Amino acid sequence: MQFAGLTQPLWSRRAFLRGTGAAGLGLASCGFLTACEHLTGMDVSNVTATISGTPGDSDPAGQKEFLTQVGEFERLHPHRYIVGSTYTFDPTNYYIRLAAGEAEDSFSVYLTEPQFLIEQHAIADITDLIKGWQYFDSFVPSFLHIMTGPGNRIYGIPLGGYALGLLYNRRLFMQAGLNPDRPPTTWKEFREYARRLTGAGVVGFAEVSGANQGGWHFTSWMYSVGGDLQRQNGDKWVAVFNSEKGIEVLNLLMEMRFGDQSMSVQPLQNTADVLALMATGNIAMAVMAPDALATLRSQRGANLDDFGLGPMPQNGGNATLAGGGAWVFNPKSSPEVLQTAFDWIMFSNYDLHLLEERFKRSARIGRPIGSPTDAVCTGVFKQKLDALVAKYANMPIHNYLPFTMATPKLNLRTEPPIETQAMYSMIDHVMQTILTNAHANPQALLDEAAHQFQIQILDNVVYR
């Protein structure tokens, strides 16, 4: 097996500038202020931190933006340097690279990874660093909890979170006599809305069933009813999605599909299929992440004034599926290097001045601005960020208030941690069957899928 170590493309701003002659890339004239304090009491010798997941040669625009930001960071932090690597976290080789001293100082992971990394002592404790951020209290507790280990110590920075909600057509709501500012918030309301919205070439709701997205949405439905999909039993993981809660989810969808006839009869594999029909007004509601709004406009030419976003309808779970990532750090890095890597991550992702510059650039070229995609922060930082979004928004952000007001009150649960995509693939078959066969047996389908996932995947997981 070939492991990606320091042989991956690795480059710094200084080397890039020498190679291209692009001496004018920096943003020094903008006078940015970093969100993090400068090092104190530190030796003036140079400190270099390596950062994984940076753009490669196939993304020259991304490289340029990265190096521009590095230039500004290094201007604000004398004697500290950032080196980028295109390596991305892979749980099948990271631990070997860490033992060999080849791991970068900071790297991003899915939210399913931090707890296992903490258990293996494979990432650094950054409690003191992150609590020193002036907006630390703005982190949503459920996201921060994913980064927290024994003794309430913190091992990562949550980033770029999203939460699944309900995308809906406000114009169709009004035509059906429904208040477009009040989307359904319970299963009962949701089912009734779907009935009322169906008719004259329109179906009230559509669900996906392929490309692993059927399993993805099934997970959010399970969370909304208080169910689980995997559970740890000692040192073993067990598939538990063939539960009464799982049956409730499938029964709801089958009753809507075959009883109410308020769902699409056309098999829809993924969100692209659903969005194509939503853009033409043939579907009134669908489970979506907020970034679907920008896709509706940029890829489908839809009028976003017609669309709203609400929370995931609930049936006792008070939760929805949330995703995103986290930046974690090499436990072998020195304190000075950890500080540099931490400051870089906070600067490049949470510096409000830098974020405003990004909004300005996006506004100039017409990129959609305004969808509520940041779910990891609340409080003062979120207020400041929302103010920036509102300043540059070219989307109708008032249409998303039902989502932005209600979703933070839900428990934002992350994806199941073990071989998630393989599990989704097996649940896809279940979703496809119950949406196309009125005589399907939900219990039998879930039992078979859970059994196969257990014996083929969970019982054979060795790297965890």
N, C-alpha and C positions, 0 to 999 in steps of 0.2 A: 504494500500500500504506500502510495506517495503522499506525504503530508505537506501541507502548505505552511512553510515556515518563513524565515526571513528571505527566502528565495522569491517570495511573491514580490510584485512590483512595489518598490519602496522608494519614496521620493520626498524631498523637502522643498520648501519654497525657494530656498537659496539655490539649490541645484537646478530647479525648474527655470528660474530667472536667468541663470547662466546659460542654460541650454537654448532658451527661446529669445532672449533679449527683451522680454516683456517687462521692462523695468517700471512701467507705469501702472501696474495692476493694482497697487495698494489703494486703500480708502482712507489714507491718513488725513486727507483734507476734510473728512466728514466729522472728525473730532468725536468719535465714539467714546463712550465710557463703559468699561466692563462691569458686569453685574457682580463680579467677585473681587475681593480685595487682593492687592498685591501681596506677595510673600513678605513676611516680616522675620527678621532675625536669621536670614538665610545667607549663606556664602554667596559671593558675587560670581563664583564659577558658573559656567554654563550648565544648564539642565535641559535635557531633551526627553520628550515623551513621544512614544509611538502610538498611533491611533489607527485601528483597523476599520475596514469598510469604506475607505475613501474612494472617490471615482477613479476608474481606470482609463486607459488610453482610448477606449471606445466612447468615452463621454468627455470630450474636450471642454464643453461648456461647464460641466460639473467640476472638472479639474480646475478651471480658471476661477470659478466661484470659491472653491475650497482654498486655493492658494491666496486669493485676495483676502479672505478672512484670516488666514494664517498670518499674512503680512501685517494686518491690523493688530492681531493679538500679540505678535512679537514686538510690535512698536510700543504697545501698552505695557508689555512685560519684558523689560530688558534682561538679557542673559537666559531667557527661556525660549525653547524652540519646539516646534511640532513637526513630526515626521509622519507621513501617511503611508498606510499599507492597504492593498486591495483585499487582503484576507478577510473573510467573514466567518463568524463563529460556526463551528461544526462540532456537535457533541461527540462525534466518533473519533476526532483527532485532537480536540483542544487539550485534553488532559495529558496526552503524550507530549504535545508542544509545550505545555506548562512545565512538565517535569524536565524537559530538555532545555529550558530557559529560552525558548523561542517565541513565547506568547507576547503579544503587544501589551502595552501598559493599560490600554482601555479598549473595549470592544462592546458592540451592541448585541443583545440577545432578545429572543421573544420572551414575553412575560411568563411563559411556562417553564423557563429555565432557572431563574434565580434561586428558588428554594433548594433545588438539588445541588446547585453550585455551592450554596452556603453549607449544606450538609457535608459536602466533600472538601470543605476548606479551600475551595478553588477560586475564590474571589476575595477581594480586600474589604476590610471594615472601613467605611468612610463616614462613620457617624459624626465625628467632630467636624469634618469638612462640610457635609451637607447641612448640618444644623447651623453652620455659620452663614448660610445664605439668608439674606434679609427677608426673603419671602418664603422661608421654609414652612411656615404654618399654612401656606396656601396649597400645599400638596393634598390631594384627596386621600383620606386615610386608607381606603381600600386599595389604592394603588401603592401607597407607601408600605402597606402591610406585606405586599408581595416581596419587597426588598428587605424585610426585617427578619432577623434570626434570633437565636437565644439571647436573653438579656436585653431585648429590645434594641439590639445593635443593627445598624443599617448598612446594607452592602451594595446599593446601587441607586441610580437616578432614574425614576420613571420618565418616559418620554413618549409623546405622540399618541396618546391614547384615543380610542374611539369607543363608542357604545352603540349597539344596534338599537334602532327605533323603527318607527312606522312612517314611511314616505307616503304621502297621499295627495290627491288632486283636489285642490280647493274649489275649483270651478265645478267639478262634479258633485262635491259636497253641497254647494249652494243649490245646484239643480235638483238635488234629492231632498232639499229642505233641511239640511244638516248645517250646523254652525262650523265654518271652516277654521275658527279659532279654538274649537273644542273637539279635537280628535278623540277617538275611543281610548280609554285607559284600562279597561277590564276586558276579559275574554267575552263576557256577556254583551257588553257594549259593542265590542269589535264584531262579533257575529251578527248583531242586529244592524250595524252600519253596513256590513257587507251585503246583507239582504236588500237594504234600501237602495244601495248604490248600483245594484245589478239590474240591467235591462237596456234595450235599444243599443246593442253592440258593445255594452260595457259590462265587465264583471267586477264585483266588489273587491276581490282579493286574488292575488296570484302568489304561488310559492315555488321556489326552485327545488330541483331534485337531482342535479348532476354536478360534475366537476368538483366534487367534495363540498359543494355549497349547500346541498340538501342536509348533510350532516352538521354543517356549520349552523344553519338556521334551526335545525332540530335542537341543538344545544341551547340556543337562546330561548326557545319555547320551553325547554325543560327547566331552565333557570326561573322562568316566569311563573312556573307552577311549583317551584321548590324542589325540583329533582336534581339528581346527580348522574353523571355518566361513568365516572371511575371512582374507586375508593381504595385507599391503601389499607391493607390488612397485614400488619407487621412489616416484613420486608417484601411483600408481594402486593401487586396491584390487581384489582378485580373489576371487571366490567359489570356495571349495575344499571345500565340504561334500559334494561328489560323489566322495569319496575311498574307499579301502578301509575306513577307519574308519567312514564313513557307512554303507557296505554292512553292516558288522558289526552296527551298531545295528539296522538294519531287519531283518536276518536273525534277530537275537535275538527281536525282537517278533513276527515272522511265525511263527517256530518255536513260540513260546509260544502264540500265538493259534490256529494251525491244526494244529500237530503235537501239542503237549501239551494243547491246549484248556483252558489254565489262565488264560485272559484272558476278559474280558467280550465277549460277542457283540453286545451293544448298543452302537451308536456313541455315544460320550460326548464332548461338545464341549468342556467346560470343567471346572474344578475343582468348581464348584457341582454339576454332574451327578454327579461321582464321590463327593463328600461326602454327597450325599443317599443313595446306596446304601451307603456305609460306615456311616452312622449307623444303618441298619437291619440291618447285619450281612451284607449280600450281597456285599461286597468285602472282602478281607483285607488287601491292601497297595496303596499308591499313592504315586507321587512327589509330594511336597508341600513347600511352605515351612512353617515352624513355626507361622505365624499361622493355619493351617488348624485347629489344635486349638481355639483360641478360637471359631472359626466353627462347629465341630461342636457346641459346647455352646450358644452364644448363638443360633444360627439353626436348629439341628437338634435341640436338646434331648438330645444324646447324653450318656451317662455316660462322662466322661473317664477313669475308672478302667479302662475297657476298652481304652484306646488308648495306644500307645507310639510313640516316634520314634527312628529309627535313621539312620545315615549313608547316603549314596548308594552303592549297590553298585558295586564297582570291577572293571575289567578291564584294568589296566595303566596307566591314566591318573593315578591317585592324585589326583583332582580332582573338584570339583563346581561347578556354577554358583552364583555368589554375586551378590547385587545390593544395591542401597541407593543412597545418595546422598552428596554432599559439599557442604560450604559452601566457596565460593571468594570472592575479594575483588577489588574494583576496583583495577587497577594505577595509576589516576590519583588515588586517595585519598591524603590526606596521612598521614604516620606516626601522628599523633595520632588521626585518624579510623579508620585501620586498627586501631590498638590498641583503640579503643572497640568497633568492630564485632567484632573477634576476641573480646574479653572477653564481649560479649553472647552470641555463639554458644556459647562454652564454658559460660557461666553457664546458659543456657536449655536446653542439651542434656546437659551433663556434670556439673553441680553435684549432688553426692550428696544434699545437704539438700533441694534442690528436687525431685529425683527421688523422694525418700521421701514428700514431701507429695503428689505425684501418685499414688503407690501407695496412700497413705492414702485419698485421695478415691475412687479406683477401688474399693478394698475396701469402702468405705461403701455404694457404690451397686451392688455385686455384679458389677462388670466382671471378666472372667477375668484372673487374674494368675498368671504362672508359665511361659508358653511361652518356649522359648529363642530369642528373636528378635534378640538383639544379638550380631552376629558380628564386629564391628570391633575389639573389645578383648579382651585376655586379662590375665594377670598380676594385679598388686595391685588395679588399678581394677576388673577383672572380678570379683575375689573380693569386693570391697566391694559391688559391684552385685548379685552373686548372693546375698549375705547379706541385702540389702534385699528382693530378690524372695522369698527363702525366708521372711522375716519376715511378708510380707503375702500369700503365695501361697494361692490357693484352687483350685489345680490340682495334680495328682499329679506333682510335678517329678521324683520318682525314676524315673518311667516314661520320662523323656527322657534318662537318663544315657548310653545307647548313642550318642545323637546328640551330646550335649555333650562326651563324652570323646573321640570319634573324629573329628568334623568339623574341629576346629582343626588336626589333623594333616594334613588334606588341603590341596591347593593350591586356594584359593578364587579361581576365575576369573570375571571379569566377562563381561557379555554382549558379543557382537561389536559393534564401534563404529559401523558405517555403516548407516543406515536399517534398524535392527534389526527394527522391527515389520513393515516391508514384507517382509523376508526371512522372518520367522516365518509370515506369511500364505501365502507360496508353499510353505513346508515343510508347512504344515497339510494342503494337498492331498495331499502325499506320504504323510503319516501316515494320513489318511483312507483312502487307497487300499490301503495295505499291511495295514490292520486290517480291511478288508472284502472284499478280493479275494485268494484263496489263490494265484492265478496271476500276481499283480502282479510286475513286474520292478523290483527296487530300484535297480539301476544306471541303467536308462532313466529312471525317475522322478526320481532325483536329478540326472542329467545335464540333463534338461529344466528342472528348477527352478533349477539353478545357472545355466544359459544365460539363462533369462528374467530372473533377478535381475541378472545381469551387464549384459545389453543394455538392460534397462528402467530399472535403478536405478544400479548402480555406475558405468557408463560415462557417466552424465549428472549425477552429483553435482558441483555447481559451488561450493557454499559452503565445501567443505572443500578 
